């Protein structure tokens, strides 16, 4: 064997080892990220990586407000209800009835969050407007069963199950609205693609993403500054294994293209976790009566805090216009 051949073999061996090491590193980092995304029990590293993943910085004043209003809401809501989901998981929710109610709101919280943490700041406003509110714990989180979160793919069916609960347990004359923040917004938007009962008069979606694959790609590319191609394929395979659904199999865009339910889309311009472009895409795709409320300067899930007056006015107008059975010719507002 001559020297050139030996050199080529040596270089090829080093290259093969490097490629193998790179593939192994990609696989294990992606497996860790998929665990952070989907597993009920998050890896400890999420405590250090949380802000890196979300692309957000802590705001102590806002964090304190969220914590204080969440704790106050927990003291007000004392009734816990449960159902069995369509796929056999026990789901739990927290019922906050309103005397002389005008409507029912089903409020879905976000990824690795809580009902009180996401809705403590807005619950009193809803209640004062005559809303009885159901706060479900999303599957794979808090008191609800399930080992994994589904990023809206599985939760849309849970949301429909909660709509059926509301139909059976509340005044049949009351309209039902679906509301959500972040992954909860994605959940209620995806639910719009299902066969919703006539009692569902509207959907309020605050800073929702379009699909699991869409938000994962954004976070990996923009916040973690990593290539997504191979990682996307690995993440898809892991997701299919865990929740038996392809992360790219359904999106809010798909739901908006067939929605018959009025939709109010809300997003802050400074959201670094879920890009506002996803809400614009939802708005463009939506074929039902639709409205858009953009809050300049608001980070992820902070639109209500940043522009409380405008947010409340927009939601009140939405309720006022769609409490009665909606018409196909209802005016679109932007």
Helices and strands as residue ranges (DSSP letters): H 3-38, H 46-54, H 60-76, E 79-84, E 90-96, E 103-108, H 115-128, E 131-136, H 155-169, E 175-181, H 183-191, E 200-206, H 212-218, I 219-223, H 229-243, H 252-256, E 262-268, H 276-285, E 290-295, H 303-306, H 308-322
